[in-house]
């Protein structure tokens, strides 16, 4: 398929409430004409990539929405991708890795990476160092023929956490990802006419008042999808506490009657 999306992780930062289904922390693999892109990079994602039939070596672009550990286990992924060159047959894409980070996080990245690789004296690990790209609100970059990655500032951590949502425009459709965010202008812009919207739904039914931290409830997600003209809605990053029928009834109560599902690990979208 020219465009595919695989849910590698639809869970949250803790698993104590996930009694019904096993959900890994956030991560979505998007493949466009053979180019592999990750939206968020949680712990253990290298194993889930393998389960999806993709070697970490072949992932060339990673966009991280924010620095919370359940979204940004970057050192582990980078080590896995580059060290596999030493033990596996190298993929032509093995040395290619562009990591997109919110501007403030990009600024602090060298300190984070050096903490994990203190033996790096300017020579030893240079060939295994990724390219870090700083994103700001309205950032965009062409990453393939007619494939454009865009980022928008979103509201998270009471507005104090530098966080981004993403929009990937391709000839085959638009994939939008809110990251962790409350309702804000950024998620409205990135969602416009998306073929697939992957929306943060961490706030429980009836508790939208707690969303001031920077999460949405299912009714808010439904309202967002309705007003943005979204074709398909994946609700993700949620606890398995409210039942699926109650969650989806909230989406419908918002007036959205497009295709809406509670995303599960392993779900696929293809065009």
N, C-alpha and C positions, 0 to 999 in steps of 0.2 A: 504494500500500500504506500502511496506517496506521502501520506501524513498519518501518523498513528500516535496515540497517547496511551501510556500504560501507568496505572496507579501503582506505584511501588510502596506507598505508605499513606494511609488515610487516617491514622490515629493521632494521638496527642502526646504531650510531654510525659505522661504517666500512664501506667497500665492498670492501676488498682481498680478502676471502675469498668474496665473492659472485660466483663464477665461472660458476654455472649459470643463475641467474635475476637479473633486475634487480629489486631491492627498494629502495624508497624508505624513508626513516626514518619513525618511527611517527606514525600518525594515523588516526583512525576517525571517519567521519561517521555520526551517528545522526539520523534524521528521524522525528519523531513528529507525526502530524497536521499536517504541513507546517512544523513548527518544526525548525530545523537546529541540531544540537549537535555540537561537536567534542570528542572525547577525545584530548588531546595535539595539539600544533600545531608540527610540525617544519618545517625549512627547505623552502621551495618548495611548501608545502601549497596555496597559492592556485592554483597551476597544476593540481594534481591535483583540486582542487574543480571547477575549470572542466571538466576532462576528464570528471568524473562528472556534469556537467550542472548544477552549482550555482554561482551567482555568490557570491564572498566577501561581497558586501554583505548577502546574505540569511542569513548565519550570525549568530545572535544570542547564542549561549552557547558558551563554550570552557572546558573543564575540563582543567587541566594537572596531570599526576601529580607532576612534580618538575622541577627547574630544569636538568637536564643539557641541553646545547644540541640534542641530537637529538630532544628532546621539547618544547622551549620556545623556538621562534624567534618569540616573540610580537611584538616590534617590527615585524618585516617584515610579518606578517599584519595587524596593526592599521593600518599605513601603507597597505597595499594596499586594505583594506576601506574606510577613510575617504577616502583620496585618490581612489578610483574615483568618489566622488560628484562630483568636480570635472570628470570627463571622460566618465562614462557617465550614462545616464538613471537618476536615483536610484530605488532600491527603497524602499518605505515602511519597510523594516527597516534601512535603511542606517546610521542613527545609533544603533541599538540594539546594545549589546555588553556582556554581563556575562562577566567572566573570573574563574574560580574558581581560587584558588591556595592551597597550604598556607600556614598562618598566617605563618610566618617569611618566606616569599617575598613575601607580600602587604605585609608591613611594609617590605620593601626596594624594592618596585616603583617608587615615585616617583623614586628615584635612578636606576634603570635607564631609565625613560622620559625623564627630563630629560636624561640622557646622549645619547639619540638625538635629542632635540628641544631643543637649548639655546636656540633662539630663542623658546621658550615663556615669555612674560613674564606669564602669568596671563590672557591674553586670546586670543592668536593661535590656539592649538590646543585651547582648552577644549571647543569643540563637537565635536572629534574624539577626546576622551579616553574610554576605556572605564570602565565601573564595575568596580572590583576588589572581589571578595568573598573574605574570608579563611575558609579551611576548617580545621577541627580534626577530630579523631577523633570520629565520630558526627554530623558535620554533615549536615543535610538541608535541602532547599529545594524547594518546589513551583514548577515552572517552566511548568506548563500544567495543563489540567483532568485531574486524577488522574495527573499525571506528576511524579514525585519523584526528585530527584538526591540521592544519599547518598555521603558520602566516609568512608573508613576509613584510619587510619594503617597503612602497610606498611613492611617491612624492606628498606632499600636503603642502599648505601654504608657497609657495616659498621654499619648502624643510626644513622649520623651524618647522613645526608642526609634532610631533611624530605620525605617522599614519601607519596603517597596512592593508593589504589585507589578505583574508583567503582562504584556500582550505580545503574542507572536503572530505576525501577519504572514501568511504564506499564500501561494497561488491556489491552494486546495482548501483553505479555510482559516479561520482565526481562532486561536486558543488563548483564553484569558485566565489569569490566576491571581486571586486577591492577596495571596499570602495570608498572614494574620492581620486582620484589620476590622475595625468598626466601620459603620457607614460613613463615607466621606467622599469628597469630590474625586479623589484618585480612583477609587473602585468604580465610580460611575463612568469615568472616562474610559478606563481600560476594558470595561465590559461591553461597550457599545457594539451591537450587532455581532457578538461573538458566536461562532458555531458551537463552541464549548466553553462554558464558564465553570471553573473550579473554584468554589467559594468556601471560605472559612465559615464553619457553622458550630463554633465551640460553645456558644451561649445556649443554655437549655431553654426549652419551651416555657414561656411565661416569665422568664428572667432577663428579658432584653434590657432591663434597667441596669444590669451589671455589665452591659457591653461597653460602658464608658472606659473600661480598660483598653478595649480595642479588639473586640470579637463581635460576630454577628450571630443572631438567632435565625431559625428557619424562615420565619415570616419576613424578616428583613432581607434574607437572601432571595426569597420569592419576589419581593417588591423590587429589589435591584434588577433581577432577571427580567421582570415584566417591563420596567421602564427603559431598560437598555436594549430590548428587543433580542434577547438571547435565545438561541435555538435549543440548546441543551444545557441543563444545569446539573453539575455534580456537587452535592453537599459533602464536605469533607472536614477533616480535623475536628471530629466530634466524639463525645463519649457515648458508649452504648448504654444509655440510661433510659432516655425517652424512646418509646417504641417507634419503628419505622412508619407505621400508619399515622401516628400522631404528628411526627415530624413533617411528613408529606402533606398532611391536611393543613398544616400551618402555611406551607408553600402555596397551596391552592387558595387558602383564605386570603392571601395577598393578591390574588387575581392572576397568578401565573399558571398557565395550563399547557406550557410546552413540556418537552420531555424532561422529567426531573427524577433523579435517583439519589439514594444514599450510596456514595461510592464505597466500594470494598477493595481491599488489596487485590491486585490482579485484574481489575476491570480495564477494559480497552475501549478506545474510541478510534475509529478508522474512517478515512475517506478514500 
